[in-house]
């Protein structure tokens, strides 16, 4: 009968042969997944025997990982901003760089004289942004949109899991057309699709072949969604309200131009740990209600 140790050795070798990054991590986390253990327990129980049913599940998961499936879709989990989120192939896997968007949003809200803000997360996917903001700001009320009904189901489950479902309304919509064309939000956030068409085919296979194209591809030059989102957001932001956008590499100047044409001003652009301009923070100028498309 196989043990945890022998199963781990087999898995690491198979993943290494298939050039899977960090094969030890995948093997340990998938062992933990089939046993319901944390990684520390996996590494301390090498002599533990594996029942055939458990081995069968583990072998199947390792073969799928070796074929390129993301680890997060195999376990159905990804950590984001200290919380565990359920993920499936219907939603983009939350990235650490998107935490920058949440951190900045929380910093801005906590500096306000009131905490009972109304916020909107456009293209919510797994709901990681909206849920994280709602968890950290208990007085906030949120709305979250996505064009995918399946994504909204996942986001709703994550909101319930983290006990904020009563304060976030999930709406199936493309951008903001479902909201009145009047100032109603104090904060609008979005991690939009921003990969240019020419760059899409060069994405790593683990991303391109498994994550939803609609959450990645931003048109010919990656800016299509920003062109629609920014004027729609400007019209619905309260005076003094904030718009926070995640950016693709090299997009900050063009997106800042779109922002400034809409009665907003770019307050700052934040870099991620790799030095890429990743989060643009814009604010609505008090008294401005311009909505030209530039």
C-alpha positions in Angstrom: 0.0 0.0 0.0 1.3 3.5 -0.9 2.3 5.9 1.8 2.1 9.7 1.8 5.9 9.8 1.3 5.9 7.5 -1.7 3.0 9.3 -3.3 4.7 12.6 -2.8 7.9 11.4 -4.5 6.0 10.0 -7.4 4.0 13.3 -7.8 7.1 15.5 -7.6 8.9 13.5 -10.3 5.9 13.5 -12.6 5.4 17.2 -12.2 9.1 17.9 -12.7 9.1 15.9 -15.9 6.2 18.0 -17.2 8.0 21.2 -16.2 5.4 22.3 -13.7 6.7 25.2 -11.7 7.4 24.4 -8.0 6.4 20.7 -8.2 6.9 20.2 -4.4 4.3 22.9 -3.6 1.8 21.4 -5.9 2.4 17.9 -4.6 2.1 19.0 -0.9 -1.0 21.1 -1.4 -2.8 18.4 -3.4 -1.9 15.8 -0.8 -3.3 18.1 1.8 -6.4 18.6 -0.3 -7.3 14.9 -0.6 -6.6 14.3 3.1 -8.0 17.5 4.5 -4.6 18.4 6.1 -2.4 21.5 6.1 1.0 21.3 4.6 2.8 20.9 7.9 0.8 17.8 8.6 1.6 16.4 5.1 5.3 16.9 5.7 5.2 15.2 9.1 3.1 12.1 8.0 5.2 10.5 5.3 4.6 7.0 6.7 0.8 7.4 6.7 -0.8 4.8 4.4 -3.1 5.9 1.5 -6.3 4.1 0.9 -6.9 3.2 -2.8 -9.8 5.7 -3.0 -7.6 8.6 -1.7 -4.7 7.5 -4.0 -7.0 7.5 -7.0 -8.2 11.0 -6.3 -4.6 12.2 -5.8 -3.3 10.5 -8.9 -6.1 12.1 -11.0 -5.3 15.6 -9.6 -1.6 15.2 -10.2 -2.2 14.1 -13.8 -4.4 17.1 -14.4 -1.8 19.4 -12.8 0.9 17.9 -15.0 -1.3 18.6 -18.0 -1.3 22.3 -17.1 -4.5 22.9 -15.0 -4.0 25.6 -12.4 -3.6 24.4 -8.9 -6.3 26.8 -7.7 -8.9 25.2 -10.0 -8.0 21.8 -8.8 -8.4 22.6 -5.1 -11.1 25.2 -5.8 -9.4 27.7 -3.4 -7.2 30.8 -3.6 -6.1 33.1 -0.8 -6.6 36.8 -1.3 -6.1 39.6 1.2 -6.0 37.1 4.0 -9.3 35.4 3.0 -9.9 32.1 1.2 -12.0 32.4 -2.0 -13.7 29.6 -3.9 -12.6 29.7 -7.6 -13.6 27.7 -10.6 -12.7 28.1 -14.4 -15.6 30.5 -14.6 -13.6 33.2 -12.7 -10.2 34.7 -12.9 -7.8 33.4 -10.2 -7.2 36.4 -7.8 -3.6 37.7 -8.0 -1.5 39.2 -5.3 -1.1 42.5 -7.3 -4.8 43.1 -7.1 -4.5 43.3 -3.4 -2.9 46.7 -4.1 -6.3 47.9 -5.3 -7.9 46.8 -2.1 -5.2 48.2 0.2 -5.5 51.6 -1.5 -9.3 51.6 -1.4 -9.3 50.9 2.3 -6.7 53.6 3.0 -8.8 56.2 1.2 -12.1 55.1 2.9 -10.5 55.1 6.4 -9.3 58.7 5.8 -12.9 59.9 5.1 -15.0 61.5 7.9 -17.6 58.8 7.3 -17.4 55.1 6.7 -20.9 54.4 5.4 -19.7 54.5 1.8 -21.5 53.2 -1.3 -19.0 51.3 -3.5 -19.1 49.4 -6.8 -16.9 46.6 -8.1 -17.1 46.3 -11.9 -16.3 42.9 -13.3 -16.3 41.3 -9.9 -15.4 37.7 -11.0 -14.8 35.7 -7.8 -15.9 38.7 -5.7 -12.5 39.0 -4.1 -12.4 42.8 -4.3 -15.9 43.5 -3.2 -15.9 41.0 -0.4 -12.5 42.1 0.9 -13.6 45.8 1.0 -16.9 44.9 2.7 -15.2 42.7 5.3 -12.8 45.5 6.2 -15.4 48.4 6.2 -18.4 47.1 8.1 -20.4 50.3 7.5 -20.0 50.1 3.7 -22.6 49.0 1.2 -21.6 47.5 -2.1 -22.7 46.6 -5.5 -20.8 44.2 -7.8 -21.4 43.6 -11.5 -20.2 40.9 -14.0 -21.4 39.9 -17.4 -21.1 36.2 -16.4 -24.0 34.6 -14.5 -21.7 31.8 -13.4 -19.2 34.2 -12.0 -21.8 35.9 -10.0 -22.8 32.6 -8.4 -19.3 32.1 -7.3 -19.0 35.7 -6.0 -22.3 35.3 -4.1 -21.0 32.1 -2.4 -17.8 33.9 -1.4 -19.8 36.8 0.0 -21.9 34.4 2.1 -18.8 32.5 3.2 -17.3 35.7 4.6 -20.6 37.0 6.0 -21.0 40.1 3.8 -23.8 38.9 1.5 -26.3 41.2 3.0 -24.2 44.2 2.2 -23.3 43.4 -1.4 -25.8 43.3 -4.3 -24.6 41.2 -7.3 -25.9 42.3 -10.7 -25.4 40.7 -14.1 -24.4 43.5 -16.4 -21.7 44.7 -18.8 -20.1 47.7 -17.1 -22.5 50.3 -15.5 -25.5 50.6 -17.8 -27.8 49.1 -15.1 -27.3 52.1 -12.8 -28.9 55.6 -13.1 -26.8 58.2 -14.9 -26.4 60.3 -11.7 -23.8 60.5 -9.0 -24.5 57.6 -6.6 -21.1 56.0 -5.6 -18.3 57.2 -3.3 -15.9 54.6 -4.7 -15.7 52.6 -7.9 -13.2 49.8 -8.3 -12.3 47.5 -11.2 -9.8 45.0 -12.3 -10.9 45.0 -16.0 -9.8 42.8 -18.9 -6.6 44.6 -20.1 -4.6 42.1 -22.2 -4.1 43.3 -25.8 -5.1 40.9 -28.6 -1.5 40.7 -29.9 -0.3 39.7 -26.4 -3.0 37.2 -25.6 -1.5 34.2 -27.5 1.8 34.7 -25.7 0.3 34.3 -22.2 1.5 31.3 -20.3 -0.6 28.2 -21.2 -1.7 27.8 -17.6 -3.5 31.2 -18.0 -4.5 31.2 -21.6 -5.8 27.7 -21.8 -7.7 27.7 -18.5 -8.8 31.1 -17.3 -11.8 32.9 -18.8 -10.9 34.9 -21.9 -13.5 37.5 -21.2 -11.8 38.4 -18.0 -8.4 38.8 -19.7 -8.8 40.2 -23.3 -9.2 43.9 -23.5 -9.6 44.4 -27.2 -7.0 45.3 -29.9 -4.8 47.3 -27.6 -6.0 46.3 -24.2 -7.8 49.6 -23.6 -11.3 48.8 -24.8 -12.9 48.3 -21.4 -11.3 51.5 -20.0 -12.8 53.6 -22.8 -16.3 52.6 -21.7 -15.8 52.2 -18.0 -14.2 55.6 -17.3 -16.9 57.9 -18.7 -19.6 55.7 -17.2 -17.9 55.8 -13.8 -17.4 59.6 -13.9 -21.1 60.2 -14.4 -21.9 58.0 -11.4 -19.3 59.1 -8.9 -20.2 61.5 -6.2 -18.1 64.7 -6.2 -14.9 63.9 -4.4 -15.4 60.2 -5.1 -12.7 57.8 -6.2 -12.1 55.6 -9.1 -9.5 52.8 -8.7 -8.4 50.8 -11.7 -5.9 48.0 -12.1 -3.6 48.5 -15.1 -1.6 46.3 -17.5 2.0 47.0 -18.0 2.6 50.3 -19.8 -1.0 51.4 -19.8 -0.8 54.2 -17.2 -0.4 57.2 -19.5 -3.2 56.3 -21.9 -5.6 55.4 -19.0 -4.7 58.7 -17.3 -5.6 60.6 -20.4 -9.0 58.9 -20.5 -9.5 59.8 -16.8 -8.6 63.5 -17.3 -11.0 63.9 -20.2 -13.9 62.9 -17.9 -13.7 65.5 -15.2 -11.5 63.3 -13.0 -7.9 63.8 -12.1 -5.2 61.2 -11.5 -4.2 61.4 -7.9 -1.5 58.8 -8.1 -0.3 55.6 -9.8 0.9 52.8 -7.5 3.5 50.2 -8.5 3.4 46.5 -7.7 6.4 44.6 -6.2 7.8 44.2 -9.7 7.9 47.9 -10.3 5.0 47.8 -12.8 2.5 50.7 -12.6 -0.5 48.6 -11.4 -3.2 50.8 -9.8 -4.4 54.2 -10.9 -6.2 56.3 -8.4 -8.5 59.0 -9.8 -10.8 61.4 -8.0 -13.8 63.3 -9.3 -13.3 67.0 -9.2 -16.1 68.6 -7.1 -18.7 70.3 -9.3 -17.7 68.4 -12.4 -20.3 66.3 -14.3 -18.7 66.1 -17.7 -19.5 62.9 -19.6 -17.9 63.4 -23.0 -16.2 60.4 -24.4 -13.1 62.3 -25.5 
